[in-house]
Amino acid sequence: MSTDPLSGTRVLDLTTVIMGPYATHIMADLGAEVIKVESPKGDAFRQYGPSRNEGMGGSVLQLHRNKHSVVLDLKNSVARRALDKLIERSDVVVHNLRPGPAKRLKLDWASVSKVNPKVVLCAAPGFGSDGPYADKAAYDDIIQAGCGMAALYGQVHGTPRYVPTAICDKIAGQTIAYAVMAALLYRSRTGEGQEIEVPMFETSIEFMMAEHLGPSAFEPPLGPVGFARQLSVHRKPYKTADGWICILPYSDRNWADFFRIVDRVGLASDERFSDIDARGQNVDALYSIVNLEAARRSTQEWVDLCDGVGIPCMPVIALQEIDENPHVRAVGLMESSVHSTEGAYRSVRPPVRFGASPYKLRRHAPRLGQDSALVLGDLGLSADDLEQLLSHAENPAPVLEAMRQ
């Protein structure tokens, strides 16, 4: 018996781009059998290069590993029947459709629960289905603009900007993963399936407000919305004599040690910096001191000094430097693999480790429709229906030949 945490769980993945595939990527790495259903044109994210072969860029190799790829044109009645058969045999169905398209494709809870009442159906739209934005299209930039993230950048730096990563997609993707697993636990206790909705907009607002709600949580408010320390223009990496570094004294002891290192011992008793609340109210002055002192030493000198007394610090590491970082190398975070058609490639292993369930790369990312014959051939469809569905499939002949014998 497999020790993978989600072994024996079948997930039907009808999502595209990053948010949903990131969620099912987590589930696949935990051992779930993930069947990714794609249109004949494939997931739009397959169109991004560069790649050695069409549809197989580096991000696809990462996000789609340990999954199967099946091509179904859901506008086709035969494909729709095949999808229902897959739903019958699945524990989880995940899609990122808006409510209208989901209903038209019969992927709403009323339709799906008739096919499989014990299934966990996770809808991951951009916006909650009961609000006025329900039918709006959503991508990561749209949600960064709407959840306060872009405006916070403007509040600090003068102009709203996007974080240079698909952060809201991935926040929602992780939320989908834990919500699905919670629903599976509920089903194991009650035998009941259920519908889940994970809207990216609301999920991102909750994420942002974890610390920024702050003083405004009270009625009447005790202060404006926003976490003061994070809204300081001086909260930034600091220029050293030869590079850049994050120096982040946090505790009373950290600050006392920092003031000693920079020969400003008297500041440890300054009432502006005497405790964490006072420092929060005077964060601009505090960080200005760090900014001034950082330039007096090299990056490595700061690392040695801070590590020596336990002050949190980290050199600014560029993406292209991560692979050579000594800690990253020591924990084996980056892995080398060889794909049967794409050749040698690098990937990031799951960062979470289970003592009894070590991670395994069970399958490299599939090409578009690579597993259509394997998966659809096991659904009990007629030979004629199967032949129609496998028109886009790789090597359907053995399956069709077996069906006709």
N, C-alpha and C positions, 0 to 999 in steps of 0.2 A: 504494500500500500504506500502511495506517495505521502511524503511528509509535508508537501507544499500546503500552506495555510488554506488556499482556496481550491485545492485539488478536488475534482468532482463537480465543480460549479461551471455551468455553461453560460456565457455572457454573449448576447447578440448585440453587436456594436453597429448602430446605424448612424454614428456621428461622423463629423468631418473636421478638417483643419487641425486645431490644436486642443481646444478645451476638452471635448469628448474623448478623442484619441489619447490624450494625456491621462485621463481617468482610467480608461480601459487598459492602457499601458501599465498602470500600477497594478490592476487586477491580474493582468496576464503574467507579470513578473512574480505575483504571489501564487501562481499555479492555476488560475482559472483557464478554462478553454474559451478563448475569445474568438468568435467568428465575426470578422469585419465584413459587413455587407456594403459593397460599393456599386455605384452606377457604372454603366459601360465606359464612361469617360474617367472613372476613378475619383477618389478623393482629390479635391482641388489642391491639397497640400503636396500631392505628388508632382505637380507642375513646376515646383521650385527646383532649380538646379543649384550648382552644377551636379551632374551625376554621370556615372559610367554608362548607365542604361536608362532609358526613359522611365520616369516615375519612381526612381529609386535613389533619391537624394539622401544626404547624410542624416537629416532629421527624420526621414521615413525609416531608415535603418534603425534608429533609436526608438521612435514612438510605436512602430508596428511589430517589433520583435515579439516572439512568443504568441503570435496571432495567426489565424487563417484568413485568407482573402477570398471572398465569394462575390461574383458579379451577378446582380439582379436588377433588372429595369422594372421598378415597382409600378410603372404605368401599364405594364403588361399583365394581363389577368393570370397567366400561367405562373409568372414570377411572384405575383401576389399570393397565389395558393401555396407556392413553395415557401414563401416567407412565413405564412401561417403554420406550416408544418415545422419550421424552425422554431417559431414561438412556442408551439406545443412542447417542444423538447428542451426549452431553455429555462434557466432559473432567473435570468435577468435580461431585460431589454433596455437599452439606453439609446436615446436619440436627442438631437439638439434642434428640433423643429419648433417653429412657432405654433401656437395653438390651432390656427386655421389649417395650415398644411398637414399638421399631425392628424387632425380630424378627417381631412379629405383622404389621406392615405390609410385611414383606419388604424392609426397608431396612438389614438387616445385611449384612456383607461377603459371607457365603456366598451370599445371594440376589442382591445387586447385581452381584457379579463374574460371575455366570452370564449376566447380561444384557449386561454390558460389562466384559470382563476388564481393559481398559486404563484404566478410569476411576479417578480418585482419589476415594475416599469418605472424607469427614471427618465423624466423629461427635463432637459436642460436648455430652456430658452434664454434669450437675452434678458427678458423682463417677465415678472410674475404675470400669470394668466388672468388675474382679476383686476389689473390696473389699466389705465389708459394707454400705457406704452406697450401693451401685450403684443401688438402686431408690428412693432418696430424691429427692423433688422439690427443686429448687434455684432460688432467685432471688438477686439480688445481696445483699440483706440477710442471707440465710441464709449465704452464703459469707463475707461480712464477719465474721459472728459466729464462723464455724468456722475461719478462716485466721489468727486472731490479731489482726486489724486492730481490731475493736471493743474487745478486751481491752487493747490497747496504749493506746487512748484513756483507758480506765479507769485504767490504771497511772499515767498522767501527770496526769489531771484528776479522778480519783476515781470516775467513773461510766463504764461502757462506753457508747460511742456509735457510730453509723454515720457514715462520711464522707458528706456530703450530695451525692453523685453516684453513679451506677451504676459505680463504679470496677472492681469485679471482672468485671462484664459486659464492659467495654471492654478490660480487660487480656486476658481470654480471647479477645475478638474479634480483637485484634491478633495474638495467638498463632495463632489459626486461619488468619489471612491469610498469615503467614509460613510456617506449616507446609504449607499447600496449595501455595504457590509453590515450596517446597523439593521437594515430591513431584512437581510438574510438571517441575522440572529433572531429577530422578531419572528420570522417565519418558522425557524427551527423550534421555537417555543410554542407557537400557536397553530402552525400549519397554514397560516393565511398569507397570501400575497398582498401587495398594496402598491399604490401609486406614490411616487416621490416627484417633487418639483424642485429643481435647483436653478433658480434664475441668476444669471451672472451679475446683473445690476445690483440686486439686493444683497447677494453674497459679498460683493466687493465693498458695498457701503458698510456692512457689518464688520468686515475686515479693517476698513479705514477707521471706524469709530472705536475700535478696541481701546486705543489710547487717546484719540483726538476728541471723543465725547467729553471727557474730563469735566471741567467746571460747569459746562453747559448742561450736564445731566440733571442738575438740581432745579427745582421750581420754587422760587425764581432762581435763575442762573447765578452761580457764584463767580462767573467770569465767562469770557468768550469761548466758543468751541476752538479746540486746537491744543496740542501738547507743546508747551512752551519750548522745551529743550530741542524738539525736532524742528521748530519753526525759526530757530536762530540762523541768521545768514552765516554765522561763524561755525555752524555745525557742518564740517566738511573735512576731507583729508587735508593734512597740513604739509606744506612744502618743507622738506628737510634740506640739508646742505647738498644732497646729491639725488634726491628723489621725492617720493611722497609716502605718507604714513597716516594711519588712523591711530591716535593716542586717545584713550578713553578712560581716564581715572573715573571711578564711579563711587566707591565707598569712601567714608571718612578717612580710612587708612590710606586708600589709594591717593587721595588728594594731599594728605600730609606728606606722603613719600614723594609725590611729584613736586610739591613746593620745596622740599629739601633738596631734591636733585637739581632744581633750577636756582638754588640759593635765594629762595623767597619764603623762608620758614615762617616769617611773621604773618603771611597770608592765611596760614592754617587757623589762626585765631580771629581772623577778620569776620565780623558778624555776617557779611554778605555770603561767605562761603562755609559757614560753621556746620551746616547740616544739609541733607539732600534737598529739603524744601527751599531753603535759602539759596542754595546754588541754582535751583531751577528758576527762581525769580531773578537771578542775576547772571543768567547763562551767557549773555553776550559778552559781558566783562570777563567772565571766566575763560571762555573759549578764545577771546582775543589774546589772553596771556599765553595759552597753549600755542596759538598760531605764531606769536612772536618768538617763543622759546624754541619751537621745533626747528627753525632754520639754523639754529646754532650748532647742531650736531648732524651727523650722517644718519641715514635710515638704520643701518646696522647698529650704530651706537645706541639709538633709541630702543631698538628691539632688545639689545642686551641689558640696558638699564631697566626697562620696564619689566621684562621677563624676570629679572633678578629680584624684583620686589613684588611681583604679582599684579602690576598695573596692566589692564587689558590693552593690547596693541596689535597691529597687523600692518605690514607693508601693503601698499596698494599693488595688487597683482592683476595684470592684464589677462584677458581670456586666453591669449596665446601662450601665456606662461604657466597656466594651471597644470598642464600635463607634466611639467618638470618640477612642480612644487614638491619638496621632500615629504611633506605629510601626505599629500595626495598619492604619491608613489608608494609610500610605506603601507597605506591601507588598501592599495590596489583598487582605487576608485575608477581609474580609466583602464579599460580592457581592450585587448587586441583580439580580433576574430577574423575568420575567413568565410565569406559568403560564397555559395556555390556559383553564383553568376556575377556578383558585384566585386569579388575579390577581397583583399585585405581592407579592414576598416577599424576605426576606433569607436568605442561607445563608453557610456558611463553606467556602471552597475547600479542597482538599487542601493541607495544610501542606508536603508533600514536593514538591519541584520537580525535574523531569528536564530536563537541558539540551536533549536531542534529542526529548523527548516532552512538550510542554506540555499541561497539563490542558484538557479540553474538556467542557462540559456538553452531552452528546449528546442527553439526554432528561430532561425534567422527571419527577418522581416520578409513577408511574401511579396512576390510580384503581383500586379493587378490580376485578380481572378485565378491565381495559381492553384487554389484549393477548391474551385467550383466543382470539378468532377468528383473529388473525394467527398465533399460535404453533401452536395445535392444528390449524388448517386445513392445515398443511404436513406433517402426520405420516402421511398416507396412510390415514386412518381412513375407514370407510364413512360415507355420508351420514347414515344413521340414528344411528350412534354419535356422530357429530359434532353432530347436532342435539340429542341428549340432553345432551352435555357443554356446549353453548353456551347452555343455558337461562338461565344467570346472566350471559352475556356481553353486552357492549355491541355493538350493531349487527352481529349475526351474519348478517343476511340476504345480503349480497354473497358471503360464503364459502359458505353453504349453497346459494345459487342456482348458483354456479359448480360445486359438487360434483354437482348434479343434472342439469346440462346434458350 
